[in-house]
């Protein structure tokens, strides 16, 4: 079984309230874990791969912690799609 190691050096979330930042980070982490745990994704990533930059486009955010979680999940799904070799 392959293993994926993801390192996020820094997550800068300017202009968000503390609750929104926390919810966004939690949503991002939870959804990335789900997306990258998919066996098909792991099989595609069985070889070393480096992606220094992904351009995800515009992603609007709804207000409040629920909006932060939703945006975090959307970011994770977009990252998962962008990482396909």
C-alpha positions in Angstrom: 0.0 0.0 0.0 1.3 3.4 -0.9 1.5 6.3 1.6 1.0 10.0 0.8 2.9 12.6 2.9 1.6 16.1 2.5 3.3 19.1 4.0 1.7 22.5 4.2 4.5 24.8 5.2 2.2 27.8 5.9 -1.5 28.6 5.7 -2.1 32.3 5.6 -5.7 33.3 6.1 -5.9 37.1 6.2 -9.2 38.9 6.7 -11.0 36.1 8.4 -12.4 35.9 11.9 -10.7 33.4 14.3 -13.7 31.0 14.1 -13.7 31.2 10.3 -9.9 30.5 10.2 -10.2 27.5 12.5 -13.2 26.1 10.6 -11.5 26.5 7.2 -8.3 24.8 8.4 -10.4 21.9 10.0 -12.5 21.6 6.8 -9.4 21.6 4.6 -7.7 18.9 6.8 -10.7 16.6 7.0 -11.5 16.7 3.3 -7.8 16.4 2.3 -7.6 13.3 4.5 -10.7 11.9 2.8 -9.6 12.8 -0.8 -6.1 11.4 -0.3 -7.2 8.3 1.4 -9.1 7.1 -1.7 -7.3 4.0 -3.0 -7.5 5.2 -6.6 -5.7 8.4 -5.6 -3.1 6.5 -3.7 -2.4 4.2 -6.6 -1.9 7.2 -8.9 0.5 8.7 -6.4 2.6 5.6 -5.8 5.6 7.3 -7.3 7.4 10.5 -6.0 5.7 13.6 -7.3 6.2 17.3 -6.5 3.7 20.0 -7.3 5.0 23.4 -6.1 2.0 25.5 -7.1 -1.7 24.8 -7.9 -3.9 27.6 -9.4 -7.4 26.8 -8.1 -9.2 29.9 -9.4 -11.8 31.9 -7.5 -13.7 30.3 -4.6 -16.2 32.5 -2.9 -16.6 32.1 0.9 -19.9 32.3 2.8 -19.7 34.1 6.2 -19.2 32.3 9.5 -17.6 29.0 10.5 -20.0 27.0 8.3 -18.7 29.0 5.3 -15.1 28.4 6.4 -15.7 24.6 6.6 -17.4 24.6 3.2 -14.5 26.6 1.6 -11.9 24.3 3.3 -13.6 21.3 1.8 -13.9 22.9 -1.6 -10.2 23.8 -1.5 -9.3 20.2 -0.6 -11.4 18.7 -3.4 -9.8 21.2 -5.9 -6.4 20.3 -4.6 -7.2 16.6 -5.1 -8.3 17.2 -8.7 -5.2 19.3 -9.4 -2.8 16.7 -8.0 -3.7 14.1 -10.6 -0.6 13.2 -12.5 
